[in-house]
């Protein structure tokens, strides 16, 4: 075989492999992640909502001298998210499920349109070239995070539930965590930080439950 033909063959194989690899990654990105979480029921959601409201009311003037705990089970949390996540997140999350692994680890999967996943500033010009039907297609975002309570400066003392990403995947396709900051929209990244009432003193994730410690 002549050298020119060999080079052409190698280039063809490389291009075919690249296209096939991209197609395989795209296929896996559309698959639903496997998370063995308890989705909960409507009744679980009502109980979860009441407990979350109990925590929120802790900042409305009640005494801060008696510590207490509010324990949210995984079904209660998922039942609440099924009804309120899209409203709270202000992005169209069609499905949202969490798995409370324990030792601070929380797994999350959510389904939302591609335009709300890949909308970081560097990608905006590229997204403008894609067909609208592609941007409307739902994809799965799968995150492995570690929860902690972030306390603000001494002046404001604002508190946040912070979820630091340790694993990132689109569907069932794992991707480097650094790509999340480069690809994912700021609105979607907002799911990783939630303001807490000033009475919250600690948040602990145990297997199947999250324990919120308050000062009232």
C-alpha positions in Angstrom: 0.0 0.0 0.0 1.3 3.4 -0.9 2.2 5.8 1.9 -0.4 8.3 0.7 -3.2 5.7 0.8 -2.1 4.5 4.2 -2.3 8.1 5.6 -5.7 8.6 4.0 -6.9 5.3 5.5 -5.7 6.2 9.0 -7.3 9.7 8.8 -10.6 8.1 7.7 -10.5 5.6 10.5 -9.7 8.4 13.0 -12.6 10.5 11.8 -15.0 7.6 11.8 -13.8 6.7 15.4 -14.3 10.3 16.5 -17.8 10.5 15.1 -18.7 7.1 16.5 -17.3 8.1 19.9 -19.3 11.3 19.9 -22.4 9.4 19.0 -21.9 6.9 21.8 -21.3 9.7 24.3 -24.4 11.5 23.1 -26.4 8.3 23.4 -25.3 7.8 27.0 -25.9 11.4 27.9 -29.6 10.9 27.1 -30.0 7.8 29.3 -31.5 8.2 32.7 -28.9 7.8 35.5 -29.3 4.8 37.8 -29.9 6.1 41.4 -31.5 3.8 43.9 -33.4 6.6 45.7 -36.8 6.4 47.4 -39.1 8.8 45.4 -41.7 9.1 48.2 -45.4 9.7 47.9 -47.7 12.7 48.0 -48.2 12.2 51.7 -44.4 12.1 52.2 -44.2 15.4 50.3 -46.7 17.1 52.6 -44.8 15.9 55.7 -41.5 17.1 54.1 -43.1 20.5 53.3 -44.3 20.9 56.9 -40.8 20.1 58.3 -39.2 22.6 55.9 -41.6 25.3 56.9 -40.8 24.5 60.5 -37.2 25.2 59.8 -38.0 28.4 57.9 -40.2 29.7 60.7 -37.2 29.3 63.1 -36.0 32.7 61.9 -39.2 34.6 62.6 -38.6 35.7 66.1 -38.8 32.5 68.2 -36.4 31.9 71.0 -32.9 30.8 70.0 -32.0 29.3 73.4 -33.4 25.8 72.9 -31.6 23.7 70.3 -33.7 21.3 68.3 -33.5 18.9 65.3 -35.6 18.5 62.3 -35.1 15.1 60.5 -36.1 14.9 56.9 -36.3 11.4 55.4 -35.3 10.7 51.8 -39.0 10.0 50.8 -40.1 13.2 52.4 -37.4 15.3 50.7 -38.1 13.7 47.3 -41.9 14.1 47.7 -41.3 17.8 48.4 -38.9 18.3 45.5 -41.4 16.6 43.1 -43.9 19.3 43.8 -41.7 22.4 44.4 -38.2 22.0 42.8 -39.0 23.7 39.5 -40.6 26.7 41.3 -37.8 27.0 43.8 -35.0 26.6 41.3 -36.6 29.0 38.7 -35.6 26.7 35.9 -37.8 24.0 34.2 -36.6 20.9 36.1 -39.0 18.2 35.0 -37.8 15.6 37.4 -35.6 15.9 40.4 -34.5 13.1 42.8 -31.9 13.0 45.5 -30.2 10.0 47.2 -29.0 10.7 50.8 -25.9 8.4 50.8 -24.5 9.5 54.1 -21.3 11.0 55.4 -22.4 14.3 53.9 -22.8 12.8 50.4 -25.9 13.6 48.3 -26.6 12.3 44.8 -28.9 14.3 42.5 -30.4 13.6 39.1 -32.6 16.1 37.3 -34.1 16.3 33.8 -34.2 19.6 32.0 -33.9 21.1 28.5 -30.5 21.2 26.9 -30.6 25.0 26.7 -30.6 25.2 30.5 -27.8 22.7 30.9 -25.3 24.0 28.3 -25.8 27.8 28.7 -22.5 29.0 30.1 -21.1 32.1 28.6 -18.5 30.4 26.4 -21.2 28.3 24.7 -23.8 31.0 24.0 -22.5 31.7 20.4 -22.5 27.9 19.7 -26.0 27.4 21.1 -27.3 30.1 18.7 -26.3 27.8 15.8 -28.2 24.7 17.0 -31.7 23.9 15.9 -34.4 24.9 18.4 -35.7 21.4 18.7 -32.3 20.2 19.9 -32.2 22.9 22.6 -35.7 21.9 23.8 -34.7 18.3 24.2 -34.5 17.1 27.8 -31.2 15.7 29.1 -30.3 14.2 32.4 -27.9 16.0 34.8 -26.3 13.7 37.4 -24.3 15.1 40.3 -22.5 13.6 43.2 -22.1 16.3 45.9 -20.9 16.8 49.5 -23.2 19.0 51.6 -22.0 21.5 54.2 -23.3 24.6 55.9 -21.6 27.8 54.7 -21.7 30.7 57.1 -21.2 34.2 55.8 -19.2 37.1 57.2 -19.6 38.2 60.8 -21.5 41.3 59.6 -24.3 39.5 57.8 -24.0 35.9 59.1 -26.0 34.6 56.2 -26.1 30.8 56.0 -26.3 28.6 52.9 -26.6 24.9 52.2 -23.6 24.3 50.0 -23.3 21.3 47.7 -19.7 20.8 46.4 -19.7 18.7 43.2 -17.4 15.7 43.4 -18.8 13.8 40.4 -20.5 15.1 37.2 -22.3 13.3 34.4 -24.7 13.9 31.6 -27.0 11.0 31.7 -24.8 8.0 32.3 -21.8 9.6 30.7 -19.2 10.7 33.4 -17.4 13.9 32.6 -14.5 15.8 34.3 -15.9 17.9 37.2 -14.1 21.0 35.8 -16.3 20.9 32.7 -19.3 21.6 34.8 -18.1 25.1 35.5 -17.3 25.7 31.8 -20.5 24.2 30.4 -23.4 24.5 32.8 -25.5 27.6 33.0 -25.3 29.9 36.1 -29.0 29.3 36.8 -28.5 25.5 36.9 -25.4 26.0 39.1 -27.7 27.9 41.5 -29.1 24.4 42.5 -25.8 24.0 44.5 -26.4 26.8 47.0 -29.5 27.5 49.0 -29.9 30.2 51.6 -30.9 28.9 55.1 -32.6 30.7 58.0 -30.2 32.3 60.5 -31.3 29.8 63.2 -29.8 26.8 61.3 -26.6 25.7 63.1 -25.8 22.5 61.3 -26.8 20.2 58.5 -25.8 16.5 58.6 -26.5 14.0 55.8 -26.9 10.4 57.1 -28.0 7.3 55.1 -31.6 8.0 54.1 -32.0 11.2 56.2 -30.9 14.8 56.5 -30.7 16.3 60.0 -31.1 20.1 60.4 -30.0 21.5 63.7 -31.5 24.8 64.7 -31.2 27.1 67.7 -34.9 27.5 68.3 
